[in-house]
Amino acid sequence: MREFNLVIAGVGGQGSILSSHIVGDAAIRDGYRVRVAETYGAAMRGGAVMGQIRIGTDVQEPLIPEDSANALVALEPLEGLRRGVRYINPSGLIILNTHRLSPIDVNLGRASYPSLDKIAQQLKQLCKEVTTIDGTAIAEKAGSSRTLNVVMIGALRGSGVLPISEQSLRAAIRERVPPGTQDTNLKAFELGIEAMSKPIVNTRSR
């Protein structure tokens, strides 16, 4: 694999950056070159947060060019739309958590929040496939809503798009998550994979 570009988008406190490092660590275990870039909003909680992960045998620069992301994982729907407009490739995949967590500019009245249907429809015009799952509910089923980021990694793995082994992802999760939460996070990962195979998952393709 010469190159695979992934964007993980969310707001502060959702674990977007931890997700980026889990994926990056797993890719290194599989023998790939990895570059990770992080972008933080004005506030750690409520501000926009994005991780850019470039994986392959020949990647050099950490920043993903516009319209070049093979996949986008959105922990928060509006942030998924904001990043998708700029980064997703027309042949790419977007996995969207349906649970809304208003970014700080929405809370301050500086921006409006469109409906989930409108967000999904706009994203559908940008790429080959948009899949929505209630990642927050799945995380709660795993034992903690704080495992949302790992649920979404599992969903990406379950999509068949991410070119990283399940074994390496599991190892990276064990090493990266806080001590004492490994079992809960691994369960969240498994439930994320499982969610992508269930008919209740809402997939929209143009």
BELKA-V493571 format. One record per backbone hydrogen bond with DSSP energy under -1.0 kcal/mol. CO is the residue of the C=O (numbers start at 0). NH is the residue of the N-H. If there is no record, write none. Layout:
co = [CO	CO]
nh = [NH	NH]
This chain:
co = [0	1	3	4	4	5	6	7	8	9	10	14	15	16	17	18	19	20	21	22	23	24	25	26	27	32	34	36	38	45	46	47	48	49	50	51	52	53	54	55	64	68	69	70	71	72	73	75	76	77	78	79	80	82	83	85	86	88	91	92	93	94	95	102	103	104	104	105	114	115	116	117	118	119	122	122	128	129	130	131	132	132	133	134	135	136	137	138	143	144	146	147	148	149	150	151	152	153	154	156	161	164	165	166	167	168	169	170	171	172	177	180	181	182	183	184	185	186	187	188	189	190	193	194	197	201	203]
nh = [56	57	54	69	70	52	72	50	74	48	13	18	19	20	21	22	23	24	25	26	27	28	29	31	30	55	53	51	49	103	11	40	9	38	7	36	5	34	3	32	67	88	92	6	94	8	96	79	80	81	82	83	84	86	87	66	68	91	128	71	130	73	132	106	107	109	110	108	118	119	120	121	122	123	125	126	93	203	95	201	97	134	137	138	139	140	141	143	146	147	150	151	152	153	154	155	156	157	158	159	163	168	169	170	171	172	173	174	175	176	180	184	185	186	187	188	189	190	191	192	193	194	196	197	200	131	129]
